[in-house]
Amino acid sequence: MNPYIKNLNKIEFVVTMACTGRCKHCSEGNHDGFTEHIDRTVAVEAVQKICSYYDISTVMTFGGEPLLYPETVCEIHKTAASLGVAKRQVITNGFFSKDRGKIKTVSLSLSDSGVNALLLSVDAFHQETIPLDTVMFFAECAVDSGIPIKLQPAWLVSPEDQNPYNEKTKEIIRAFEPLHIPLNHGNVIFPSGNALKYLREYFDDNIAPFSPYEEDPEDIRTISFGANGDVLNGNVYQADILEIIRTYRP
């Protein structure tokens, strides 16, 4: 449809920018005051339309904390599963409720919706403000529900660097050993948002900030929907997603 989007194979949804954490490494900065979230029906229709033209291999939901809106997350992944999308991924900090009954229910709903890749963000930064016991209970529920789950820590400087934050992260990871949850490669924090504000001493001032998530504007492989509907150079609340794709220019 568009020469700049001919290799599209992934759809992402920032379900909401609201978050239950106040992490000093967050590239987005302060999450206070966010209540907006992507409309469930609009998101589902977008997945259906994009998949009708492109061979999409991955659909991802994240945030903020996406499981503040579990029905939306589940509908997106249920749709992706019905369309044969191979990888249906959720990135979560695991803290969306203190109600253990709700945590169990959401875990079962994620499993029923076809989520087959759950990345759980646990590290020194998340656990400064997010209770580890609640996150561990969610992890137990996810394991019991049969959802493939991995731990996704954020590393400062590099996974090998022996700074106090990384040492605390390793301690937290060890707490999950009884659950036998695999460790994913995680992310290396880049200097943006809160990270630049609170962790500046760990970054080289002579190196320009670079986000590993930036897309090549002339070869879009991932379409990412903002919580407010922004996507590419348009907004899915104001124009049809296929029209936004067709008219996109770098």
KOLTOR-238073 format. One record per residue (C-alpha): x, y, z; residue in three letters. Coordinates in steps of 0.05 Angstrom, whole numbers. Example, Ala and Ser with C-alpha at 12.3 -4.5 7.8 and 13.67 -1.06 7.14 Angstrom:
<kolnus>
<kolnu c1="246" c2="-90" c3="156" rest="ala"/>
<kolnu c1="273" c2="-21" c3="143" rest="ser"/>
</kolnus>
This chain:
<kolnus>
<kolnu c1="0" c2="0" c3="0" rest="met"/>
<kolnu c1="56" c2="48" c3="17" rest="asn"/>
<kolnu c1="130" c2="39" c3="-2" rest="pro"/>
<kolnu c1="151" c2="66" c3="66" rest="tyr"/>
<kolnu c1="110" c2="13" c3="102" rest="ile"/>
<kolnu c1="120" c2="-48" c3="58" rest="lys"/>
<kolnu c1="156" c2="-87" c3="113" rest="asn"/>
<kolnu c1="106" c2="-77" c3="168" rest="leu"/>
<kolnu c1="102" c2="-138" c3="214" rest="asn"/>
<kolnu c1="85" c2="-112" c3="284" rest="lys"/>
<kolnu c1="30" c2="-72" c3="317" rest="ile"/>
<kolnu c1="38" c2="-39" c3="385" rest="glu"/>
<kolnu c1="-12" c2="-6" c3="431" rest="phe"/>
<kolnu c1="6" c2="41" c3="487" rest="val"/>
<kolnu c1="-58" c2="23" c3="522" rest="val"/>
<kolnu c1="-51" c2="80" c3="573" rest="thr"/>
<kolnu c1="3" c2="125" c3="599" rest="met"/>
<kolnu c1="-26" c2="118" c3="669" rest="ala"/>
<kolnu c1="21" c2="77" c3="712" rest="cys"/>
<kolnu c1="23" c2="47" c3="782" rest="thr"/>
<kolnu c1="98" c2="58" c3="787" rest="gly"/>
<kolnu c1="139" c2="120" c3="797" rest="arg"/>
<kolnu c1="204" c2="94" c3="769" rest="cys"/>
<kolnu c1="266" c2="138" c3="766" rest="lys"/>
<kolnu c1="290" c2="103" c3="704" rest="his"/>
<kolnu c1="227" c2="114" c3="663" rest="cys"/>
<kolnu c1="241" c2="144" c3="595" rest="ser"/>
<kolnu c1="172" c2="176" c3="593" rest="glu"/>
<kolnu c1="183" c2="217" c3="655" rest="gly"/>
<kolnu c1="126" c2="233" c3="703" rest="asn"/>
<kolnu c1="62" c2="192" c3="693" rest="his"/>
<kolnu c1="19" c2="233" c3="741" rest="asp"/>
<kolnu c1="-49" c2="255" c3="718" rest="gly"/>
<kolnu c1="-58" c2="208" c3="659" rest="phe"/>
<kolnu c1="-128" c2="178" c3="652" rest="thr"/>
<kolnu c1="-132" c2="170" c3="576" rest="glu"/>
<kolnu c1="-133" c2="101" c3="545" rest="his"/>
<kolnu c1="-141" c2="72" c3="476" rest="ile"/>
<kolnu c1="-213" c2="55" c3="457" rest="asp"/>
<kolnu c1="-224" c2="-20" c3="455" rest="arg"/>
<kolnu c1="-268" c2="-21" c3="393" rest="thr"/>
<kolnu c1="-222" c2="26" c3="354" rest="val"/>
<kolnu c1="-161" c2="-16" c3="373" rest="ala"/>
<kolnu c1="-194" c2="-81" c3="352" rest="val"/>
<kolnu c1="-217" c2="-52" c3="285" rest="glu"/>
<kolnu c1="-147" c2="-26" c3="272" rest="ala"/>
<kolnu c1="-117" c2="-96" c3="283" rest="val"/>
<kolnu c1="-168" c2="-127" c3="237" rest="gln"/>
<kolnu c1="-156" c2="-77" c3="181" rest="lys"/>
<kolnu c1="-81" c2="-78" c3="185" rest="ile"/>
<kolnu c1="-79" c2="-154" c3="186" rest="cys"/>
<kolnu c1="-122" c2="-156" c3="124" rest="ser"/>
<kolnu c1="-65" c2="-123" c3="84" rest="tyr"/>
<kolnu c1="-2" c2="-142" c3="122" rest="tyr"/>
<kolnu c1="30" c2="-205" c3="148" rest="asp"/>
<kolnu c1="32" c2="-185" c3="221" rest="ile"/>
<kolnu c1="74" c2="-231" c3="265" rest="ser"/>
<kolnu c1="69" c2="-193" c3="332" rest="thr"/>
<kolnu c1="17" c2="-153" c3="369" rest="val"/>
<kolnu c1="41" c2="-120" c3="434" rest="met"/>
<kolnu c1="6" c2="-81" c3="489" rest="thr"/>
<kolnu c1="42" c2="-40" c3="540" rest="phe"/>
<kolnu c1="40" c2="28" c3="575" rest="gly"/>
<kolnu c1="43" c2="59" c3="627" rest="gly"/>
<kolnu c1="10" c2="-1" c3="660" rest="glu"/>
<kolnu c1="-35" c2="-35" c3="608" rest="pro"/>
<kolnu c1="-71" c2="-80" c3="657" rest="leu"/>
<kolnu c1="-105" c2="-21" c3="688" rest="leu"/>
<kolnu c1="-151" c2="-34" c3="628" rest="tyr"/>
<kolnu c1="-150" c2="-111" c3="623" rest="pro"/>
<kolnu c1="-213" c2="-116" c3="580" rest="glu"/>
<kolnu c1="-181" c2="-74" c3="526" rest="thr"/>
<kolnu c1="-116" c2="-114" c3="529" rest="val"/>
<kolnu c1="-154" c2="-180" c3="525" rest="cys"/>
<kolnu c1="-198" c2="-158" c3="466" rest="glu"/>
<kolnu c1="-137" c2="-136" c3="427" rest="ile"/>
<kolnu c1="-101" c2="-202" c3="437" rest="his"/>
<kolnu c1="-163" c2="-244" c3="426" rest="lys"/>
<kolnu c1="-171" c2="-210" c3="359" rest="thr"/>
<kolnu c1="-98" c2="-220" c3="342" rest="ala"/>
<kolnu c1="-103" c2="-294" c3="360" rest="ala"/>
<kolnu c1="-165" c2="-302" c3="316" rest="ser"/>
<kolnu c1="-127" c2="-272" c3="258" rest="leu"/>
<kolnu c1="-68" c2="-319" c3="265" rest="gly"/>
<kolnu c1="-18" c2="-269" c3="294" rest="val"/>
<kolnu c1="37" c2="-313" c3="321" rest="ala"/>
<kolnu c1="62" c2="-271" c3="380" rest="lys"/>
<kolnu c1="13" c2="-237" c3="427" rest="arg"/>
<kolnu c1="55" c2="-199" c3="478" rest="gln"/>
<kolnu c1="40" c2="-159" c3="541" rest="val"/>
<kolnu c1="91" c2="-118" c3="579" rest="ile"/>
<kolnu c1="68" c2="-104" c3="650" rest="thr"/>
<kolnu c1="97" c2="-86" c3="718" rest="asn"/>
<kolnu c1="47" c2="-135" c3="748" rest="gly"/>
<kolnu c1="16" c2="-84" c3="796" rest="phe"/>
<kolnu c1="-54" c2="-64" c3="773" rest="phe"/>
<kolnu c1="-94" c2="-84" c3="834" rest="ser"/>
<kolnu c1="-85" c2="-106" c3="906" rest="lys"/>
<kolnu c1="-148" c2="-149" c3="902" rest="asp"/>
<kolnu c1="-123" c2="-221" c3="896" rest="arg"/>
<kolnu c1="-189" c2="-243" c3="867" rest="gly"/>
<kolnu c1="-184" c2="-192" c3="811" rest="lys"/>
<kolnu c1="-111" c2="-211" c3="799" rest="ile"/>
<kolnu c1="-131" c2="-284" c3="789" rest="lys"/>
<kolnu c1="-189" c2="-264" c3="743" rest="thr"/>
<kolnu c1="-145" c2="-219" c3="700" rest="val"/>
<kolnu c1="-92" c2="-274" c3="694" rest="ser"/>
<kolnu c1="-144" c2="-324" c3="670" rest="leu"/>
<kolnu c1="-172" c2="-273" c3="621" rest="ser"/>
<kolnu c1="-103" c2="-261" c3="592" rest="leu"/>
<kolnu c1="-94" c2="-335" c3="582" rest="ser"/>
<kolnu c1="-163" c2="-343" c3="551" rest="asp"/>
<kolnu c1="-150" c2="-285" c3="504" rest="ser"/>
<kolnu c1="-89" c2="-319" c3="475" rest="gly"/>
<kolnu c1="-32" c2="-279" c3="506" rest="val"/>
<kolnu c1="29" c2="-322" c3="494" rest="asn"/>
<kolnu c1="86" c2="-276" c3="515" rest="ala"/>
<kolnu c1="82" c2="-240" c3="581" rest="leu"/>
<kolnu c1="142" c2="-196" c3="600" rest="leu"/>
<kolnu c1="142" c2="-178" c3="673" rest="leu"/>
<kolnu c1="182" c2="-115" c3="690" rest="ser"/>
<kolnu c1="218" c2="-128" c3="756" rest="val"/>
<kolnu c1="281" c2="-93" c3="779" rest="asp"/>
<kolnu c1="310" c2="-44" c3="829" rest="ala"/>
<kolnu c1="273" c2="14" c3="797" rest="phe"/>
<kolnu c1="203" c2="-16" c3="794" rest="his"/>
<kolnu c1="208" c2="-45" c3="864" rest="gln"/>
<kolnu c1="224" c2="22" c3="895" rest="glu"/>
<kolnu c1="149" c2="39" c3="890" rest="thr"/>
<kolnu c1="115" c2="-26" c3="870" rest="ile"/>
<kolnu c1="104" c2="-81" c3="923" rest="pro"/>
<kolnu c1="142" c2="-144" c3="905" rest="leu"/>
<kolnu c1="93" c2="-190" c3="941" rest="asp"/>
<kolnu c1="35" c2="-168" c3="897" rest="thr"/>
<kolnu c1="76" c2="-175" c3="834" rest="val"/>
<kolnu c1="99" c2="-244" c3="855" rest="met"/>
<kolnu c1="26" c2="-265" c3="867" rest="phe"/>
<kolnu c1="8" c2="-241" c3="797" rest="phe"/>
<kolnu c1="68" c2="-280" c3="770" rest="ala"/>
<kolnu c1="43" c2="-343" c3="806" rest="glu"/>
<kolnu c1="-26" c2="-333" c3="776" rest="cys"/>
<kolnu c1="2" c2="-324" c3="707" rest="ala"/>
<kolnu c1="43" c2="-388" c3="714" rest="val"/>
<kolnu c1="-17" c2="-426" c3="740" rest="asp"/>
<kolnu c1="-58" c2="-399" c3="681" rest="ser"/>
<kolnu c1="-8" c2="-427" c3="632" rest="gly"/>
<kolnu c1="15" c2="-360" c3="604" rest="ile"/>
<kolnu c1="87" c2="-362" c3="579" rest="pro"/>
<kolnu c1="122" c2="-310" c3="623" rest="ile"/>
<kolnu c1="192" c2="-281" c3="628" rest="lys"/>
<kolnu c1="224" c2="-231" c3="675" rest="leu"/>
<kolnu c1="243" c2="-166" c3="639" rest="gln"/>
<kolnu c1="291" c2="-125" c3="682" rest="pro"/>
<kolnu c1="319" c2="-57" c3="666" rest="ala"/>
<kolnu c1="395" c2="-54" c3="672" rest="trp"/>
<kolnu c1="436" c2="8" c3="686" rest="leu"/>
<kolnu c1="497" c2="18" c3="640" rest="val"/>
<kolnu c1="497" c2="-56" c3="622" rest="ser"/>
<kolnu c1="475" c2="-123" c3="652" rest="pro"/>
<kolnu c1="547" c2="-135" c3="672" rest="glu"/>
<kolnu c1="559" c2="-68" c3="707" rest="asp"/>
<kolnu c1="566" c2="-76" c3="782" rest="gln"/>
<kolnu c1="529" c2="-14" c3="805" rest="asn"/>
<kolnu c1="482" c2="-15" c3="866" rest="pro"/>
<kolnu c1="419" c2="-15" c3="822" rest="tyr"/>
<kolnu c1="440" c2="-76" c3="783" rest="asn"/>
<kolnu c1="460" c2="-112" c3="846" rest="glu"/>
<kolnu c1="391" c2="-99" c3="876" rest="lys"/>
<kolnu c1="358" c2="-122" c3="811" rest="thr"/>
<kolnu c1="396" c2="-188" c3="815" rest="lys"/>
<kolnu c1="371" c2="-197" c3="887" rest="glu"/>
<kolnu c1="299" c2="-185" c3="864" rest="ile"/>
<kolnu c1="306" c2="-234" c3="807" rest="ile"/>
<kolnu c1="330" c2="-287" c3="856" rest="arg"/>
<kolnu c1="265" c2="-280" c3="894" rest="ala"/>
<kolnu c1="228" c2="-308" c3="833" rest="phe"/>
<kolnu c1="271" c2="-371" c3="829" rest="glu"/>
<kolnu c1="219" c2="-416" c3="863" rest="pro"/>
<kolnu c1="171" c2="-400" c3="806" rest="leu"/>
<kolnu c1="221" c2="-422" c3="753" rest="his"/>
<kolnu c1="206" c2="-362" c3="709" rest="ile"/>
<kolnu c1="258" c2="-352" c3="654" rest="pro"/>
<kolnu c1="298" c2="-288" c3="652" rest="leu"/>
<kolnu c1="292" c2="-247" c3="588" rest="asn"/>
<kolnu c1="350" c2="-204" c3="564" rest="his"/>
<kolnu c1="316" c2="-142" c3="591" rest="gly"/>
<kolnu c1="331" c2="-70" c3="572" rest="asn"/>
<kolnu c1="390" c2="-25" c3="581" rest="val"/>
<kolnu c1="365" c2="43" c3="606" rest="ile"/>
<kolnu c1="377" c2="101" c3="559" rest="phe"/>
<kolnu c1="382" c2="174" c3="580" rest="pro"/>
<kolnu c1="312" c2="203" c3="572" rest="ser"/>
<kolnu c1="256" c2="227" c3="617" rest="gly"/>
<kolnu c1="266" c2="208" c3="690" rest="asn"/>
<kolnu c1="330" c2="170" c3="675" rest="ala"/>
<kolnu c1="363" c2="234" c3="652" rest="leu"/>
<kolnu c1="337" c2="270" c3="714" rest="lys"/>
<kolnu c1="354" c2="219" c3="768" rest="tyr"/>
<kolnu c1="410" c2="176" c3="739" rest="leu"/>
<kolnu c1="452" c2="227" c3="700" rest="arg"/>
<kolnu c1="516" c2="208" c3="735" rest="glu"/>
<kolnu c1="514" c2="140" c3="700" rest="tyr"/>
<kolnu c1="510" c2="168" c3="629" rest="phe"/>
<kolnu c1="565" c2="195" c3="585" rest="asp"/>
<kolnu c1="549" c2="268" c3="570" rest="asp"/>
<kolnu c1="588" c2="264" c3="506" rest="asn"/>
<kolnu c1="542" c2="211" c3="476" rest="ile"/>
<kolnu c1="477" c2="235" c3="445" rest="ala"/>
<kolnu c1="415" c2="201" c3="474" rest="pro"/>
<kolnu c1="390" c2="145" c3="429" rest="phe"/>
<kolnu c1="326" c2="107" c3="437" rest="ser"/>
<kolnu c1="331" c2="34" c3="416" rest="pro"/>
<kolnu c1="257" c2="36" c3="399" rest="tyr"/>
<kolnu c1="261" c2="89" c3="345" rest="glu"/>
<kolnu c1="235" c2="68" c3="276" rest="glu"/>
<kolnu c1="268" c2="83" c3="210" rest="asp"/>
<kolnu c1="216" c2="133" c3="182" rest="pro"/>
<kolnu c1="229" c2="107" c3="111" rest="glu"/>
<kolnu c1="221" c2="34" c3="130" rest="asp"/>
<kolnu c1="166" c2="28" c3="182" rest="ile"/>
<kolnu c1="164" c2="-43" c3="210" rest="arg"/>
<kolnu c1="123" c2="-28" c3="273" rest="thr"/>
<kolnu c1="60" c2="14" c3="278" rest="ile"/>
<kolnu c1="51" c2="41" c3="348" rest="ser"/>
<kolnu c1="-15" c2="70" c3="372" rest="phe"/>
<kolnu c1="-12" c2="121" c3="427" rest="gly"/>
<kolnu c1="-63" c2="121" c3="483" rest="ala"/>
<kolnu c1="-95" c2="182" c3="451" rest="asn"/>
<kolnu c1="-101" c2="148" c3="383" rest="gly"/>
<kolnu c1="-40" c2="180" c3="351" rest="asp"/>
<kolnu c1="-7" c2="135" c3="299" rest="val"/>
<kolnu c1="44" c2="150" c3="246" rest="leu"/>
<kolnu c1="28" c2="222" c3="225" rest="asn"/>
<kolnu c1="-46" c2="217" c3="240" rest="gly"/>
<kolnu c1="-98" c2="197" c3="292" rest="asn"/>
<kolnu c1="-142" c2="136" c3="287" rest="val"/>
<kolnu c1="-200" c2="173" c3="319" rest="tyr"/>
<kolnu c1="-199" c2="223" c3="262" rest="gln"/>
<kolnu c1="-182" c2="180" c3="202" rest="ala"/>
<kolnu c1="-186" c2="107" c3="180" rest="asp"/>
<kolnu c1="-122" c2="70" c3="197" rest="ile"/>
<kolnu c1="-114" c2="45" c3="125" rest="leu"/>
<kolnu c1="-120" c2="116" c3="100" rest="glu"/>
<kolnu c1="-67" c2="138" c3="150" rest="ile"/>
<kolnu c1="-21" c2="83" c3="125" rest="ile"/>
<kolnu c1="-35" c2="100" c3="52" rest="arg"/>
<kolnu c1="-20" c2="174" c3="59" rest="thr"/>
<kolnu c1="40" c2="168" c3="107" rest="tyr"/>
<kolnu c1="103" c2="203" c3="86" rest="arg"/>
<kolnu c1="167" c2="209" c3="126" rest="pro"/>
</kolnus>
